[in-house]
Structures are given as C-alpha cells and as structure tokens.
Amino acid sequence: MNIFNVISILGGLSMFLFGMRMMGDGLKESSSGTLKKAMEKLTSTPVKAFLTGLVMTALIQSSTATIVITAGLVGAGIIPLGQSLGIIIGANVGTTVTGQIIRLLDLNASGASFLQFLKPSTLAPLAMIIGIILIMGKKFKGSDKAGRIIIGFGILFSGLLNMTDAVSGLTETGIIEQLFSRLGENPLIGYLIGAGVAFVLQSSSATIGILQAFSTSGQLTFGGIYAVLVGIYLGDCVTTAIVCNIGAKPDAKRVGVVNILFNLSESVLVLAAVTIIHKIGLLDGIWNSTIHSGGIANTNTIFNLACAILLFPALKSYEKLSRRIVKDEPETAGKYDELLDALNPVFFSTPALAFARCYDALLAMYGAARANIERAFTLVSQYDEKIALQIEEDENNIDIMADRVSNYLIQISTHISSPVHVEIMNHYYSGITEFERLGDHALNIAEIAGDMNKNGVAFSESAGEELAVLQDLINTILDYTHEAFEKRDLAAARHIEPLEEVVDDMVSVLNDNHLERLREGLCSVYAGTEFLNLLSEIERISDICSNVGVATVARVQPEMMHQVHDYVSMLHSGRDETFNHEYQQAHDRYFALLKR
C-alpha cells in the first residue's frame, strides 16, 4: 500500500459523494412540490405514512432529508407527531434503494451485449453524455435539472469505479483481509466503525456504497460486515437528530428522538437475532463466505425491512417515550407564534417548503395590515381606545413578522440556484416591504383619529360622506390586492391599476372640495389639515396596492420583470383599451356616488 492508493480511494470517495449530492439535490429540487403535497396529505394512516417515507426517500436518495423535512412539517403544525412516525420507518427502508442501484457492480455482462449497458463502466460515461446534452443542447422546461440529476448519477458511478480500482490494488497487500477478519472477530468494533463513518459522511447510503466498493476485493464476509451495517444505521440517525434540533419546537425534536430510538431498537434486534441464529448454526453456510455488492445490498434491505415490520406496532410506544425525553415548552400567548415557528431552517434543503412557510407568514402580514386599515377608518368616525391599542399591537406583530420573514429569506438565498426560486424570493421580498408599509399607514390613520379625538375635532357631514365613498373604493382595491397575491391572479392584479388612477382623481377632487369648505367656513382649519393628511395616507395605500399588482403581473409573466416601468407608463398613457375601459367604468361609478 502506498500514498497513491490512498489518493485514489479518497478521490473516488469524493466523486462518489459529490455525485450523490448532485443527484440528490436535483431530485429534491425537481420533486419538492410533490414531496410537500405527499407528506401533507398521505399520512392519514401509519401504513400510508410508511409508504410515503419509503417512496420519497427512494426518490430523493436521502433518509436524512426526508426525516428533517418531516420534523419541519411537524414543527409547523402541518402534520401531527403521531402521523409522522410511519414516515420515519419508511425513510429507513427507502434509503436501501441506493445500495440496490450500486449492486450493478455485480452484473455479469458476458453473453448478453445489452447487459453491458447496465454495467457501471458503461452507465457512468453514458449518463454524463446524456446529462451534458440536456444542459448544453436544445433547452426545454426542466432540462437543466434533469441534466444535473443524470450527470450526478454518472459522477457517482465514476467515483465508485475509481474506489473499486484502488481497492483492487490493495487486495494483494493483505490489509483488507486483516481489517475485515478482525471485524468479524469483534462485532462491537465493526458496529462503532460503521456508526463513526456514517456520522462523518452524514449519509448511510454513501457509507454502504463504500462498503460495496470494498467488496470487490473478494475479502469481505457476512460475518465481517453485518455489524458494520447495523452501526451505519445509528451513525446516520444521530446526524439527523442534531439537524432536527436546530431552532425546533418540541414535537420537531421528538421526530429526531424517535428516529434514534427506532435505529437503536433495530441495532439490538439485528445483533441479537444474528448472534442467536449463528449460535444454532443456521448461518454457517454464509458466515465466512465472500459477500459482494449485491449481497451487501440485499442484507441491508432485509435488515431494514424485517425490523420495520417487527417494530411497526411499537410506534405509539416510541411516541410516548419521546414525549418523556423531550418536555413541552411553556405555552406562549403570541398571536402569530405558530407561523413564525414554521420558518424553520430544516426546510432549506427543500426550498419549495421554505417558500411555502414564507407565503403563509406574508398572507398573515397582509391580513393583519388590512384589518388594521379597516379598524383605523372606524376610529375616524367613532374613536375607541381599545381598537387603537389593538391596531398598535398588530402593527408590532406585522413588524416582527416582516423581520423574521426577511431574515429567513436571506438564509434561504444561499440554498437556491433555480431562476424560479430566485423570482419567488424577489417577489416575497417586495411583499414584505409593501405589507409592512400598509400597516404603517393604518397606524398613521389611527394616530390622525386619535389627535382629532384628543382635540375634540370632527369632520363635517359632507366630508364624512366623501370619505365613505373613497373608503369603499379603497376596500375594492384591497380585495383585488389580496386575491392577486394569494392566488397569483393576473386578472385581479390588472384590476388594481385603473382603480388606483380613480383614487388619484378622487383625492384631487376631495382636496378641492375641502378647500372650498374651508373658504366657506364649513370646516375648521385644524379639521381641514387632518382631512388632507388622511387623504394623503389613503392615496399612499392605493399606491402600495398598485405596486403589489404590478409585481404580481411580473411574477406571472417573467418576461415583464425588467419592463415594469414601461408597462405602467403604457397603461397611464392610454395605450391599453382594457385599462381605459375599466378606468372609465370605475370613474363614472364612484364619481356618481360622490355627486349623490
């Protein structure tokens, strides 16, 4: 053995891990929407949850990702802890799929030319050729993602082949034979080595892949590696539990604890069963026999599947034990605590889930700001100190949500590369700013009402009637704004701009009318000043709604992203017949109400 063998093994390992990461990330990114829907809906029974965990882990090639996402969904209150337990067991079985793919190393292509295409030595370059064609060739929706997934698959097998070649060079030295024969003599050492390597690599699939590469030396036996396999289960789940605990609520932490409890039970069960069966002589035929890649994959699958079946009835016991280990936190009275707790770092590996939590918080921000605007208008006509305090409290909540969502988006930004995800992030950033400003203007209106109440000032009857018409128009705009953002509704977004123009016209007319009342002595100077301040706040609210509408149009039609100014200018210059028609209709309707 020399330094060059070590470099070859480590180089092959690096390629293997990178290929697995590249393939897994691509699969997670392309399937994140499916993953979210499945894990939210298909967990109504333990069996459904088990199958969901199995299929999703096989899909994204990572039990850690599946369980961490599950912990996030539990912490966000989307699925209860009890329904998540089946996913955990399913994820542990699903992770064995990678080993079954790698077993293609054992494929014997002699006598069948078509089988040669399934050998890693052919699959690796073939996958990379197809992947680069998809990335650099004629583009279609999802071609880049598909190309990265396939290239990752090719790199994975290239690394595996590199490790295999390096290991074959070590076979003659006798080192591998000595190493694994000693593991067979001491299962505890094998167990600890498996756990340690899986913990360092943060992947059971990768660790088993390495073991499968070493099997090509012909020196591995069942008796030498079964304990290593069992140790891998524990090492991988410790990493998962650590990630589940980062900034998590108690139920999310319990998901990680249940995963450890299950894998500890699996370890005890397998070690005890293998020991007993070996003692009575039922394993003598395979104990010292050479085990290859396929045998390792099958052993791994049998261990996980058998333990899943045997331990499945104990799910409720695991849940009870996890509740004893992880205590509940004191209840908090925060109105939006659940939404803010859902902004969990565990979703960063699956951006669609992270953005979904931001979306929920943004809708809550808009709802709070909209409710505050309505409350503030009631204070203008009839002041109530309790309502004013409620507006102030919800304004603080809006500011807190804005800060939390903004910081969360900053953290997400380092985990995304897809143009679609970048567009979503930019849209949500603008939403944070606009919704926070809506809340600010609601507070300003409430403060105007408070000053008027303090000084015993009220608007004239005609001023109050004019404000009622303007308020009706603003409420219509706010309805369209909510619909546009919530549903990405293009039609609703396009309704906003003509109505915003009518607001500008009406504010101008109301301003003139009020100056006329001042000249005639029908309104005091102080009331006149507050009336003009109120009109200014209302006009700014309509401007914010206009910004949200235009941002929604750009979100639905990305080709307009860099033409927003031209789009708005085109509308206001009268070059869009639909805009002109809607503007005239709204103008006639609301000015008729104003005259009445």
C-alpha positions in Angstrom: 0.0 0.0 0.0 1.3 3.5 -0.8 0.2 7.1 -0.9 -1.1 6.8 -4.4 -3.6 4.1 -3.4 -4.9 6.3 -0.6 -5.2 9.3 -3.0 -7.1 7.1 -5.5 -9.5 5.9 -2.8 -10.1 9.4 -1.4 -10.5 10.8 -4.9 -13.0 8.1 -5.8 -14.9 8.8 -2.5 -15.0 12.5 -3.2 -16.5 11.9 -6.7 -19.0 9.4 -5.2 -20.1 11.8 -2.5 -20.3 14.7 -4.9 -22.3 12.7 -7.4 -24.7 11.6 -4.7 -25.1 15.2 -3.5 -25.6 16.5 -7.1 -28.2 13.8 -7.9 -30.0 14.1 -4.6 -30.2 17.9 -4.8 -31.5 17.8 -8.3 -34.1 15.3 -7.3 -35.2 17.2 -4.2 -35.4 20.5 -6.2 -37.5 19.0 -9.0 -39.7 17.0 -6.7 -40.1 19.4 -3.8 -43.7 20.4 -4.7 -44.6 16.7 -5.0 -42.8 16.0 -1.7 -44.7 18.7 0.1 -48.1 17.6 -1.1 -47.4 13.9 -0.4 -46.2 14.4 3.1 -49.0 16.7 4.0 -51.8 14.5 2.6 -50.6 10.9 2.6 -50.0 10.5 6.3 -53.6 9.8 7.5 -52.7 6.2 8.5 -49.4 4.6 9.7 -49.3 2.4 6.6 -49.7 5.4 4.2 -47.1 7.3 6.2 -44.7 4.4 5.9 -45.2 4.2 2.1 -44.8 7.9 1.8 -41.5 7.9 3.7 -40.3 4.9 1.6 -41.2 6.3 -1.8 -39.9 9.9 -1.0 -36.6 8.6 0.3 -36.1 6.4 -2.7 -36.9 9.4 -4.8 -34.6 12.0 -3.3 -31.9 9.5 -2.2 -31.7 10.7 1.4 -33.4 9.5 4.5 -31.9 12.4 6.4 -33.6 14.9 4.1 -37.0 13.1 4.4 -36.9 12.9 8.2 -35.6 16.5 8.6 -38.4 17.8 6.3 -40.9 15.7 8.3 -39.6 17.3 11.5 -40.1 20.7 9.9 -43.7 19.9 8.9 -44.4 18.6 12.4 -42.9 21.7 14.0 -45.0 23.9 11.6 -48.2 22.1 12.8 -48.9 20.7 9.3 -48.8 17.1 10.4 -49.1 15.8 14.0 -46.2 13.9 15.6 -48.2 10.6 15.6 -48.7 10.7 11.8 -45.0 11.4 11.2 -43.7 8.2 12.8 -44.6 5.9 9.9 -42.6 8.2 7.6 -39.5 7.7 9.8 -39.6 3.9 9.4 -40.4 4.2 5.7 -37.4 6.5 5.2 -35.1 4.0 6.8 -36.3 1.3 4.4 -36.3 3.7 1.4 -32.6 4.5 1.9 -31.7 0.9 0.9 -32.6 1.7 -2.7 -29.3 3.3 -3.4 -27.5 0.1 -2.4 -29.6 -1.8 -4.8 -28.6 0.5 -7.6 -24.9 0.2 -6.8 -25.2 -3.6 -6.9 -25.0 -3.2 -10.6 -21.2 -3.7 -9.9 -22.0 -7.4 -9.7 -23.7 -7.5 -13.1 -22.2 -10.2 -15.4 -22.5 -8.9 -19.0 -20.9 -11.9 -20.7 -23.1 -13.4 -23.3 -25.6 -10.6 -23.4 -24.5 -7.4 -25.0 -27.5 -5.4 -23.8 -26.4 -6.1 -20.2 -23.2 -4.3 -20.9 -25.1 -1.0 -21.0 -26.2 -1.6 -17.3 -22.7 -2.1 -16.0 -21.3 1.0 -14.1 -18.3 1.2 -16.5 -20.8 1.9 -19.3 -23.6 3.7 -17.3 -21.2 6.3 -15.9 -19.9 7.8 -19.2 -23.3 7.3 -20.8 -25.1 9.2 -18.0 -22.6 12.1 -18.3 -23.0 12.2 -22.1 -26.8 12.4 -21.8 -26.6 14.9 -18.9 -24.4 17.3 -20.8 -26.6 17.1 -23.9 -29.6 18.1 -21.8 -27.7 21.0 -20.2 -26.0 22.4 -23.3 -28.3 21.2 -26.1 -31.8 22.5 -27.0 -33.5 23.8 -23.9 -36.8 22.7 -22.7 -38.6 23.1 -19.3 -36.6 21.2 -16.7 -33.7 20.2 -19.0 -31.1 21.7 -16.7 -32.4 19.9 -13.6 -32.7 16.6 -15.5 -29.2 17.1 -16.9 -27.7 17.7 -13.4 -29.5 14.7 -11.9 -28.2 12.4 -14.7 -24.7 13.8 -14.5 -24.7 13.3 -10.8 -25.6 9.7 -11.4 -22.7 9.3 -13.8 -20.2 11.0 -11.3 -21.5 8.7 -8.5 -20.6 5.6 -10.6 -17.3 7.1 -11.8 -16.3 7.6 -8.2 -17.4 4.1 -7.3 -15.4 2.6 -10.1 -12.3 4.7 -9.0 -12.6 3.4 -5.5 -13.1 -0.1 -6.8 -9.9 0.1 -8.9 -7.9 1.5 -5.9 -9.2 -1.2 -3.6 -8.2 -4.0 -6.1 -4.7 -2.6 -5.8 -4.8 -3.1 -2.1 -6.0 -6.7 -2.2 -2.6 -8.2 -2.8 -1.2 -6.4 0.3 -3.5 -8.4 2.7 -4.5 -5.2 4.5 -8.2 -5.6 3.6 -8.2 -9.3 4.7 -6.7 -8.4 8.1 -9.0 -5.5 8.6 -12.3 -7.2 8.0 -11.3 -10.6 9.5 -10.7 -8.7 12.8 -14.1 -7.0 12.4 -15.6 -10.5 12.2 -13.9 -11.4 15.5 -15.2 -8.3 17.3 -18.6 -7.1 16.1 -18.5 -4.2 18.6 -15.6 -2.6 16.7 -17.4 -3.1 13.4 -20.5 -1.5 14.9 -18.6 1.5 16.1 -16.7 1.9 12.8 -20.0 1.8 10.8 -21.6 4.4 13.1 -18.5 6.7 13.0 -18.1 6.7 9.3 -21.8 7.2 8.7 -21.8 10.1 11.2 -18.8 11.8 9.5 -20.2 11.3 6.0 -23.7 12.2 7.1 -25.1 9.5 4.8 -25.9 5.8 5.3 -26.2 5.3 1.5 -22.7 6.7 0.9 -21.2 4.5 3.7 -22.8 1.4 2.4 -21.6 2.4 -1.1 -18.1 2.5 0.2 -18.5 -1.0 1.8 -19.8 -2.2 -1.6 -16.8 -0.8 -3.3 -14.5 -2.7 -0.9 -16.5 -5.9 -1.5 -14.8 -6.1 -5.0 -11.6 -7.2 -3.2 -13.3 -10.5 -2.5 -12.1 -10.3 1.1 -15.4 -9.3 2.8 -17.6 -11.9 4.5 -21.1 -11.7 6.0 -19.6 -12.3 9.5 -17.2 -9.4 9.0 -19.6 -6.7 7.8 -23.1 -7.3 9.3 -22.2 -5.4 12.5 -20.8 -2.5 10.3 -24.1 -2.3 8.5 -26.0 -2.1 11.8 -23.7 0.6 13.1 -24.3 2.7 10.0 -28.0 3.0 10.9 -27.1 4.6 14.2 -24.4 7.0 12.8 -26.8 8.3 10.2 -29.7 8.9 12.5 -27.5 10.9 15.1 -26.7 13.4 12.4 -30.4 13.6 11.5 -31.4 14.2 15.2 -28.9 17.0 15.5 -30.3 18.8 12.5 -33.9 18.2 13.7 -33.0 20.0 17.0 -31.8 23.3 15.4 -34.2 26.0 16.3 -37.0 23.5 16.6 -40.2 23.1 18.6 -40.6 20.1 21.0 -42.5 17.9 18.5 -39.9 18.5 15.8 -37.2 17.5 18.2 -39.2 14.3 19.0 -39.1 13.3 15.4 -35.3 13.1 15.7 -35.5 11.3 19.0 -38.0 8.7 17.6 -35.5 8.1 14.7 -32.7 7.4 17.2 -35.0 5.1 19.3 -36.0 3.1 16.2 -32.5 2.7 15.0 -31.2 1.7 18.4 -34.1 -0.9 18.6 -33.1 -2.1 15.1 -29.5 -2.4 16.2 -30.3 -4.5 19.2 -32.8 -6.6 17.3 -30.4 -7.4 14.4 -27.4 -8.0 16.6 -29.3 -10.3 18.9 -31.1 -12.2 16.1 -27.9 -12.7 14.1 -26.0 -13.9 17.2 -28.7 -16.3 18.2 -29.2 -17.7 14.6 -25.4 -18.0 14.2 -25.1 -19.9 17.5 -27.6 -22.5 16.5 -25.7 -23.0 13.2 -28.2 -21.6 10.7 -25.7 -19.1 9.3 -22.7 -21.4 9.0 -23.2 -21.6 5.2 -22.7 -17.8 4.6 -20.8 -16.6 7.7 -17.4 -17.0 6.2 -18.4 -16.9 2.6 -17.4 -14.0 0.4 -20.0 -11.3 0.1 -20.2 -9.0 -2.8 -22.0 -5.8 -3.6 -25.4 -7.4 -4.3 -25.2 -9.4 -1.1 -24.5 -6.3 0.9 -27.4 -4.5 -0.7 -29.7 -7.5 0.0 -28.6 -7.8 3.6 -29.1 -4.1 4.2 -32.6 -4.3 2.7 -33.6 -7.4 4.6 -32.4 -6.0 7.9 -34.3 -2.7 7.4 -37.5 -4.3 6.0 -37.6 -7.0 8.7 -37.1 -4.5 11.5 -39.7 -2.2 10.1 -42.3 -5.0 10.1 -41.4 -6.2 13.6 -41.2 -2.7 15.2 -44.1 -1.1 13.4 -46.6 -2.0 16.2 -44.3 -0.1 18.7 -44.9 3.3 17.1 -47.1 4.5 19.9 -44.5 3.4 22.5 -41.9 5.4 20.6 -44.1 8.5 20.6 -44.8 8.2 24.4 -41.1 7.7 25.2 -40.1 10.7 23.0 -42.6 12.9 25.0 -40.9 11.8 28.2 -37.4 12.6 26.8 -38.4 15.9 25.2 -40.6 18.0 27.5 -43.2 20.5 26.3 -42.2 24.2 26.4 -44.4 26.7 28.3 -47.3 27.9 26.3 -46.8 31.3 24.7 -49.5 33.8 24.0 -48.1 35.2 20.8 -50.8 35.6 18.1 -48.5 34.6 15.2 -46.1 32.3 17.1 -47.1 29.2 15.1 -46.5 30.9 11.8 -43.1 32.2 12.9 -42.0 28.9 14.4 -42.8 27.3 10.9 -39.9 29.4 9.5 -37.6 26.5 10.3 -34.0 26.0 8.9 -34.8 22.3 8.3 -36.7 23.4 5.1 -33.7 25.0 3.4 -32.8 21.7 1.7 -36.2 21.8 0.0 -36.8 25.5 -1.0 -40.5 24.9 -2.1 -41.3 24.0 1.5 -39.3 27.0 2.9 -41.1 29.4 0.5 -44.5 27.9 1.4 -43.9 28.9 5.1 -42.9 32.4 4.0 -46.0 32.6 1.9 -48.2 31.7 4.9 -46.5 34.4 7.0 -46.9 37.0 4.2 -50.6 36.3 3.9 -50.9 36.8 7.7 -49.0 40.1 7.4 -51.4 41.3 4.7 -54.4 40.1 6.7 -53.2 42.0 9.8 -52.5 45.2 7.8 -55.8 45.0 6.0 -57.7 44.5 9.3 -55.8 47.5 10.8 -56.8 49.7 7.9 -60.5 48.9 8.4 -60.2 49.4 12.2 -58.4 52.8 11.6 -61.2 54.0 9.4 -63.8 53.2 12.1 -61.7 55.3 14.5 -62.1 58.4 12.3 -65.9 58.4 12.7 -66.1 57.0 16.2 -62.9 56.8 18.3 -62.4 53.8 20.6 -59.2 53.5 22.7 -59.4 49.6 22.8 -59.4 49.5 19.0 -56.5 51.9 18.9 -54.5 49.7 21.2 -55.4 46.6 19.1 -54.1 48.4 16.0 -50.8 49.3 17.7 -50.4 45.7 19.0 -51.0 44.2 15.5 -48.6 46.8 13.9 -45.9 45.4 16.3 -46.8 41.9 15.1 -46.5 42.9 11.5 -43.1 44.4 12.1 -41.9 41.2 13.9 -43.2 39.1 11.0 -41.5 41.3 8.5 -38.1 41.0 10.3 -38.4 37.2 10.7 -39.5 36.5 7.1 -36.9 38.9 5.7 -34.1 37.1 7.7 -35.4 33.7 6.7 -35.3 34.7 3.0 -31.7 35.9 3.4 -30.8 32.4 4.8 -32.8 30.7 2.0 -30.9 32.7 -0.6 -27.7 30.7 0.0 -29.5 27.4 -0.7 -31.2 28.2 -4.0 -29.9 28.4 -7.6 -33.0 27.9 -9.7 -34.2 31.0 -11.5 -37.8 30.2 -10.5 -36.8 30.2 -6.8 -35.0 33.5 -7.3 -38.1 35.0 -8.8 -40.2 33.8 -5.8 -37.7 35.2 -3.4 -37.7 38.6 -5.1 -41.5 38.6 -5.2 -41.7 37.8 -1.5 -39.1 40.5 -0.6 -41.2 43.1 -2.3 -44.3 41.7 -0.5 -42.6 42.2 2.9 -41.9 45.8 2.2 -45.3 46.6 0.8 -47.3 44.9 3.5 -45.2 46.4 6.3 -45.9 49.9 4.7 -49.7 49.1 4.6 -49.5 48.5 8.4 -47.6 51.8 8.9 -50.3 53.8 7.0 -53.1 52.1 9.0 -51.3 53.2 12.2 -50.9 56.8 10.8 -54.7 56.9 10.2 -55.3 55.7 13.7 -53.0 58.4 15.0 -54.9 61.1 13.0 -58.1 59.8 14.5 -56.5 59.9 18.0 -55.4 63.5 17.6 -58.8 64.6 16.4 -60.4 62.9 19.4 -57.9 64.5 21.8 -58.7 67.9 20.4 -62.4 67.4 20.1 -62.4 67.9 16.3 -64.8 66.1 13.8 -65.2 66.3 10.1 -68.3 67.9 8.6 -71.1 65.7 7.3 -70.2 66.2 3.7 -66.5 65.4 4.4 -67.6 62.2 6.1 -69.8 61.2 3.2 -66.9 61.8 0.7 -64.6 59.7 2.8 -67.1 56.9 2.8 -67.1 56.7 -1.0 -63.3 56.8 -1.1 -63.1 54.1 1.6 -65.4 51.9 -0.5 -63.1 52.3 -3.4 -60.0 51.5 -1.3 -61.7 48.4 0.1 -62.3 47.2 -3.5 -58.6 47.7 -4.3 -57.6 45.9 -1.2 -59.8 42.9 -2.2 -58.1 42.7 -5.6 -54.7 43.0 -4.0 -55.4 40.1 -1.6 -56.7 38.0 -4.5 -53.7 38.9 -6.7 -51.1 38.0 -4.2 -52.8 34.9 -2.7 -53.7 33.2 -5.9 -51.2 34.9 -8.3 -54.3 36.0 -10.1 -53.4 38.0 -13.2 -56.9 39.3 -13.8 -57.2 40.6 -10.2 -53.8 42.2 -10.4 -54.8 44.1 -13.6 -57.9 45.4 -12.0 -55.9 47.3 -9.4 -54.1 49.9 -11.7 -57.2 51.6 -13.2 -58.8 51.8 -9.7 -55.7 53.3 -8.4 -55.9 56.1 -11.0 -59.5 56.7 -9.9 -58.2 57.1 -6.3 -55.8 59.7 -7.5 -58.5 61.6 -9.3 -60.9 61.4 -6.3 -58.2 62.5 -3.9 -57.6 65.6 -6.1 -61.4 66.4 -6.2 -61.9 65.8 -2.4 -58.9 68.1 -1.7 -60.5 70.9 -3.8 -63.9 70.3 -2.2 -62.4 70.5 1.3 -60.6 73.8 0.5 -63.9 75.1 -0.7 -65.5 74.2 2.7 -62.7 75.9 4.5 -63.3 79.1 2.4 -67.0 78.9 3.3 -66.3 78.4 7.0 -68.0 75.0 7.0 -64.9 73.3 8.4 -62.2 74.3 10.9 -58.6 74.8 9.9 -57.4 72.0 12.2 -60.0 69.6 10.8 -59.0 70.7 7.3 -55.4 69.8 7.9 -56.3 66.4 9.3 -58.6 65.7 6.4 -55.7 66.5 3.9 -53.4 64.2 5.9 -56.0 61.5 5.8 -56.3 61.8 2.0 -52.5 61.6 1.7 -52.5 58.3 3.7 -55.3 56.8 1.6 -53.5 57.7 -1.6 -50.3 56.0 -0.4 -52.3 52.9 0.5 -53.6 52.7 -3.1 -50.0 53.2 -4.4 -48.9 50.2 -2.4 -51.7 48.1 -3.8 -50.6 49.2 -7.3 -47.0 48.0 -6.5 -48.3 44.6 -5.4 -50.5 44.3 -8.5 -47.6 45.2 -10.9 -45.2 42.8 -9.0 -47.8 40.0 -9.4 -48.1 40.7 -13.1 -44.3 40.5 -13.4 -44.3 37.3 -11.3 -46.9 35.6 -13.5 -45.2 36.9 -16.7 -41.5 36.8 -16.1 -40.7 38.4 -19.5 -42.1 41.7 -18.0 -39.7 41.6 -15.0 -37.4 44.2 -16.5 -40.2 46.2 -18.2 -42.3 47.2 -15.3 -41.8 50.9 -15.7 -42.6 50.7 -19.4 -45.7 48.6 -18.6 -47.1 51.2 -16.1 -46.3 54.1 -18.5 -48.1 52.4 -21.3 -51.2 52.0 -19.1 -51.2 55.6 -18.0 -50.7 56.9 -21.4 -54.0 55.5 -22.6 -52.5 52.9 -25.0 -54.3 49.9 -23.4 -58.0 49.7 -24.3 -58.9 47.3 -21.5 -57.3 49.6 -18.9 -59.1 52.6 -20.4 -62.4 50.9 -20.3 -62.0 49.7 -16.7 -60.8 53.2 -15.6 -63.8 54.9 -17.2 -66.3 52.5 -15.7 -64.8 52.9 -12.2 -64.5 56.7 -12.6 -68.2 57.0 -13.7 -69.4 54.8 -10.9 -67.5 56.3 -7.9 -67.9 59.9 -9.1 -71.6 59.3 -9.4 -71.6 58.2 -5.8 -69.6 61.3 -4.9 -72.1 63.6 -6.5 -75.0 61.9 -4.9 
